[in-house]
């Protein structure tokens, strides 16, 4: 099974420009729980400027989250994506979390970014 997964990663890396991954597939691979998906969605909604961990906690009061758990969730999501596709979707920009170019490619730009004309530059 390990050899098959290794070969799959090699194929993904070699043919990277030819693959167009859909958001539902990436969400299914990346997230293990509803909380993971909520954190990823909060980071996406923040746009390219990013969001602080404490602000993510504030946006999701119905989840019993603490700031340090955001790091664990982001690392788990990135690890799952990296194992499957060889790239990450969330990165740290200063003290804020934001989507990488790969993440924006999958999720698309936020409505706010499209209104401000920052898309496609």
C-alpha positions as CSV (number, residue, x, y, z in Angstrom):
1,X,0.0,0.0,0.0
2,X,2.9,2.4,0.8
3,X,4.5,1.8,-2.6
4,X,1.2,2.5,-4.3
5,X,0.8,5.8,-2.4
6,X,4.4,6.7,-3.2
7,X,3.8,6.1,-6.9
8,X,0.6,8.1,-6.7
9,X,2.5,11.1,-5.3
10,X,5.1,10.8,-8.0
11,X,2.4,10.9,-10.7
12,X,0.7,13.9,-9.0
13,X,4.0,15.7,-8.9
14,X,4.9,14.8,-12.5
15,X,1.6,15.7,-14.0
16,X,0.8,18.6,-11.6
17,X,-0.1,21.1,-14.4
18,X,-2.7,18.7,-15.9
19,X,-4.7,18.0,-12.8
20,X,-7.6,20.2,-11.7
21,X,-8.7,19.2,-8.2
22,X,-12.3,19.9,-7.2
23,X,-13.1,21.5,-3.8
24,X,-15.3,18.6,-2.5
25,X,-12.5,16.1,-3.1
26,X,-9.9,18.2,-1.4
27,X,-12.2,18.9,1.5
28,X,-12.8,15.2,1.9
29,X,-9.1,14.4,1.9
30,X,-8.1,17.4,4.1
31,X,-10.6,17.4,6.9
32,X,-11.4,14.7,9.4
33,X,-14.1,16.5,11.3
34,X,-16.7,19.3,11.1
35,X,-14.3,21.4,13.3
36,X,-11.5,21.0,10.7
37,X,-13.8,22.2,7.9
38,X,-15.0,25.1,10.0
39,X,-11.4,26.3,10.7
40,X,-10.5,25.9,7.0
41,X,-13.6,27.8,6.0
42,X,-12.8,30.6,8.5
43,X,-9.3,31.0,7.1
44,X,-10.7,31.0,3.5
45,X,-13.2,33.7,4.4
46,X,-10.5,35.9,5.8
47,X,-9.0,36.2,2.3
48,X,-5.4,36.9,1.3
49,X,-4.7,39.1,4.4
50,X,-5.1,36.1,6.7
51,X,-6.6,35.7,10.2
52,X,-5.2,35.4,13.7
53,X,-5.8,32.2,15.6
54,X,-7.7,34.1,18.3
55,X,-10.0,35.5,15.7
56,X,-10.8,32.0,14.4
57,X,-11.7,31.0,17.9
58,X,-14.0,34.0,18.1
59,X,-15.7,33.2,14.8
60,X,-16.5,29.6,15.9
61,X,-17.9,29.9,19.4
62,X,-20.1,26.8,19.0
63,X,-16.9,24.7,18.8
64,X,-14.9,24.3,22.0
65,X,-11.7,25.6,20.4
66,X,-8.6,27.1,22.0
67,X,-5.9,29.0,20.1
68,X,-3.3,26.2,20.4
69,X,-5.8,23.7,18.8
70,X,-5.9,25.9,15.6
71,X,-2.2,25.0,15.0
72,X,-2.9,21.3,15.4
73,X,-5.9,21.5,13.0
74,X,-3.9,23.4,10.4
75,X,-1.0,21.0,10.7
76,X,-3.3,18.0,10.4
77,X,-5.1,19.5,7.3
78,X,-1.8,20.4,5.7
79,X,-0.3,16.9,6.4
80,X,-3.4,15.2,4.9
81,X,-3.2,17.4,1.8
82,X,0.6,17.0,1.5
83,X,0.4,13.3,1.6
84,X,-2.3,13.2,-1.1
85,X,-1.3,16.0,-3.4
86,X,2.2,17.0,-2.4
87,X,1.2,20.6,-1.6
88,X,-0.3,22.5,1.4
89,X,-3.3,24.8,1.4
90,X,-2.7,26.9,4.5
91,X,0.4,28.9,5.5
92,X,1.5,31.2,8.2
93,X,2.0,34.9,7.1
94,X,3.5,36.7,10.1
95,X,1.1,35.8,12.9
96,X,-1.9,35.1,10.7
97,X,-3.1,32.0,8.8
98,X,-3.9,32.4,5.1
99,X,-4.5,30.2,2.1
100,X,-1.6,29.3,-0.2
101,X,-1.8,29.7,-4.0
102,X,-2.8,26.1,-4.2
103,X,-5.6,26.7,-1.7
104,X,-6.9,29.7,-3.6
105,X,-6.8,27.7,-6.8
106,X,-9.0,25.1,-5.3
107,X,-11.4,27.3,-3.2
108,X,-11.3,30.3,-5.5
109,X,-11.2,33.9,-4.4
110,X,-13.4,35.3,-1.8
111,X,-16.2,37.6,-2.8
112,X,-14.5,40.5,-1.1
113,X,-11.3,40.0,-3.1
114,X,-13.3,39.8,-6.4
115,X,-15.1,43.1,-5.5
116,X,-11.8,44.8,-4.7
117,X,-10.3,43.7,-8.0
118,X,-7.4,41.8,-6.4
119,X,-8.2,38.7,-8.3
120,X,-6.2,37.6,-11.3
121,X,-3.2,39.7,-10.7
